[in-house]
Amino acid sequence: MVDTIFETSEYLKGRNIVRDNLYRICYLLSCHLRDKGVDMIEARSQIFSWGDEHRVWIKYDVNSIITRAYAANHKFYSSPMVKINKQDIERIKKSFDGRKVRYVALGLLCYAKAHANSRKEFYISSVALSAWLGINRKTLRNRYIKELIDFGYLTELGGQSDEVRWNKDFGKQGIKYRINCSLHNSGEHILTNNDVHKLFSEVFNASNIEIENL
């Protein structure tokens, strides 16, 4: 989710495939093939071959996804290093008690450090976030994100912009947020391979939380 190149490598191996997140998956596969120098016709063939190999039925307009990916130059297709510091941890501890809401806060902080603009604003798909964190989408939004908003960690700004029109998931479920904390990318704790479970365990000195079934 943060390291989208690693995320794509997992999809290529048939791992972490969530059907509701398939538009994003196909888009990232298209970015991967684009960067390898594969032309669009061959990219279509390879994406469907991938789907056949992993028994994934692709319901979207694949040509449209490929066209958008090949025409774009999105910064999110990268491997940013995200670091968490003591101030980040204390900010979350100060505002929240529950382990799961702290876990969601940490995940969104990592995402914001990688993808927020200078105003600390970012768009995120609830489908993609749910797939990454392993929490049911309705529970994630109606309980944990609501708590983050109610207690001032996150501000919901709503709406869709030109930045995210490439993604139907963003158009349908994507929301613009502002995170109300420091995004200084420093600290001894590093998010590795998008493993927010491991990072949570490390920074809060806790065993991995039990995530809900999707």
Stockholm file with secondary structure:
# STOCKHOLM 1.0

chainA/1-214         MVDTIFETSEYLKGRNIVRDNLYRICYLLSCHLRDKGVDMIEARSQIFSWGDEHRVWIKYDVNSIITRAYAANHKFYSSPMVKINKQDIERIKKSFDGRKVRYVALGLLCYAKAHANSRKEFYISSVALSAWLGINRKTLRNRYIKELIDFGYLTELGGQSDEVRWNKDFGKQGIKYRINCSLHNSGEHILTNNDVHKLFSEVFNASNIEIENL
#=GR chainA/1-214 SS CCSHHHHHHHHHTTCSCCGGGHHHHHHHHHHHHHHTTCCHHHHHHHHHHHHHHTTCCCCSCHHHHHHHHHHCCCTTSSCCCCEECHHHHHHHHHHCCSHHHHHHHHHHHHHHHHHCCTTSEEEECHHHHHHHHTCCHHHIIIIIIHHHHHTTSEEECCCCCGGGTTCHHHHHHCEEEEECSCCCCCSSEECCTTCHHHHHHHHTTCCCCCCCCC
#=GC SS_cons         CCSHHHHHHHHHTTCSCCGGGHHHHHHHHHHHHHHTTCCHHHHHHHHHHHHHHTTCCCCSCHHHHHHHHHHCCCTTSSCCCCEECHHHHHHHHHHCCSHHHHHHHHHHHHHHHHHCCTTSEEEECHHHHHHHHTCCHHHIIIIIIHHHHHTTSEEECCCCCGGGTTCHHHHHHCEEEEECSCCCCCSSEECCTTCHHHHHHHHTTCCCCCCCCC
//
